[in-house]
């Protein structure tokens, strides 16, 4: 059974940083690209990044380049998202998702739930002073 478990969210002050994690099990982790997606309250799903199977190639939504960094540790079956200089617009539920192939491909900024077959349960990030 494919399982993705998100963690690492919390309450952060503006300007702070966080590292989110996604622990994967039930499939061969390094056979697949992985993605990060977020959903702010009352808004659509927003694609953040997709990283390829070995972590050497990644795409980012244009507005998130520079502050968001996806990485992965295939030995630990874990995906990460480092976010720096957080602001209130980053307040959202953050999800990891399993791609259908090994290569990273960019997505449109707004996506649907059926873009991916498997999702983590999400981790809430709240940016507030």
MOHU-V162670 format. One record per residue. N is the residue number from 0. RES is the residue in one small letter. PSI is psi in whole degrees, 0 to 359 (* if undefined). OMEGA is omega in whole degrees, 0 to 359 (999 if undefined). D_CENTER is the distance of its C-alpha to the mean C-alpha in whole Angstrom. Layout:
n | res | psi | omega | d_center
N | RES | PSI | OMEGA | D_CENTER
N | RES | PSI | OMEGA | D_CENTER
This chain:
n | res | psi | omega | d_center
0 | x | 126 | 177 | 20
1 | x | 131 | 179 | 17
2 | x | 132 | 176 | 15
3 | x | 123 | 184 | 11
4 | x | 114 | 179 | 11
5 | x | 147 | 174 | 9
6 | x | 170 | 173 | 11
7 | x | 353 | 179 | 11
8 | x | 176 | 179 | 12
9 | x | 191 | 179 | 15
10 | x | 124 | 183 | 17
11 | x | 144 | 176 | 17
12 | x | 152 | 176 | 20
13 | x | 138 | 183 | 20
14 | x | 350 | 181 | 19
15 | x | 181 | 181 | 18
16 | x | 158 | 176 | 15
17 | x | 154 | 168 | 12
18 | x | 117 | 177 | 10
19 | x | 150 | 180 | 8
20 | x | 158 | 177 | 8
21 | x | 107 | 180 | 8
22 | x | 125 | 185 | 12
23 | x | 146 | 175 | 13
24 | x | 163 | 176 | 16
25 | x | 2 | 176 | 19
26 | x | 168 | 179 | 18
27 | x | 98 | 190 | 18
28 | x | 315 | 186 | 15
29 | x | 14 | 169 | 16
30 | x | 353 | 190 | 17
31 | x | 143 | 165 | 14
32 | x | 160 | 180 | 11
33 | x | 153 | 184 | 8
34 | x | 160 | 171 | 5
35 | x | 138 | 181 | 2
36 | x | 150 | 176 | 5
37 | x | 160 | 176 | 7
38 | x | 114 | 176 | 11
39 | x | 157 | 181 | 14
40 | x | 127 | 176 | 17
41 | x | 9 | 183 | 19
42 | x | 170 | 180 | 17
43 | x | 166 | 172 | 15
44 | x | 137 | 182 | 12
45 | x | 119 | 178 | 10
46 | x | 137 | 180 | 8
47 | x | 306 | 189 | 6
48 | x | 153 | 169 | 6
49 | x | 133 | 181 | 8
50 | x | 140 | 186 | 9
51 | x | 181 | 191 | 13
52 | x | 326 | 183 | 14
53 | x | 6 | 176 | 16
54 | x | 6 | 185 | 13
55 | x | 355 | 182 | 16
56 | x | 133 | 180 | 15
57 | x | 148 | 174 | 12
58 | x | 149 | 179 | 12
59 | x | 147 | 170 | 10
60 | x | 139 | 191 | 11
61 | x | 316 | 185 | 15
62 | x | 350 | 183 | 15
63 | x | 357 | 178 | 12
64 | x | 136 | 177 | 13
65 | x | 323 | 180 | 15
66 | x | 339 | 182 | 13
67 | x | 133 | 178 | 9
68 | x | 118 | 176 | 9
69 | x | 143 | 176 | 7
70 | x | 170 | 180 | 10
71 | x | 151 | 174 | 11
72 | x | 99 | 185 | 14
73 | x | 335 | 177 | 16
74 | x | 333 | 181 | 19
75 | x | 2 | 183 | 17
76 | x | 43 | 186 | 14
77 | x | 137 | 176 | 11
78 | x | 146 | 180 | 8
79 | x | 155 | 170 | 7
80 | x | 113 | 176 | 6
81 | x | 129 | 178 | 9
82 | x | 129 | 179 | 10
83 | x | 163 | 179 | 14
84 | x | 53 | 183 | 17
85 | x | 146 | 175 | 15
86 | x | 173 | 187 | 17
87 | x | 333 | 180 | 18
88 | x | 351 | 176 | 16
89 | x | 354 | 177 | 13
90 | x | 119 | 186 | 14
91 | x | 169 | 167 | 12
92 | x | 130 | 182 | 10
93 | x | 133 | 183 | 6
94 | x | 144 | 164 | 5
95 | x | 158 | 181 | 4
96 | x | 149 | 181 | 7
97 | x | 126 | 176 | 10
98 | x | 170 | 181 | 12
99 | x | 349 | 180 | 15
100 | x | 183 | 184 | 16
101 | x | 339 | 184 | 16
102 | x | 148 | 175 | 16
103 | x | 133 | 175 | 13
104 | x | 141 | 179 | 14
105 | x | 153 | 177 | 13
106 | x | 163 | 170 | 13
107 | x | 159 | 183 | 15
108 | x | 317 | 180 | 13
109 | x | 128 | 181 | 14
110 | x | 174 | 178 | 13
111 | x | 164 | 180 | 15
112 | x | 331 | 183 | 14
113 | x | 6 | 175 | 16
114 | x | 330 | 181 | 14
115 | x | 152 | 179 | 12
116 | x | 330 | 185 | 15
117 | x | 137 | 183 | 13
118 | x | 150 | 167 | 10
119 | x | 173 | 182 | 9
120 | x | 349 | 179 | 12
121 | x | 153 | 173 | 9
122 | x | 133 | 186 | 10
123 | x | 130 | 173 | 12
124 | x | 124 | 178 | 12
125 | x | 123 | 180 | 15
126 | x | 114 | 184 | 17
127 | x | 146 | 177 | 21
128 | x | * | 999 | 24
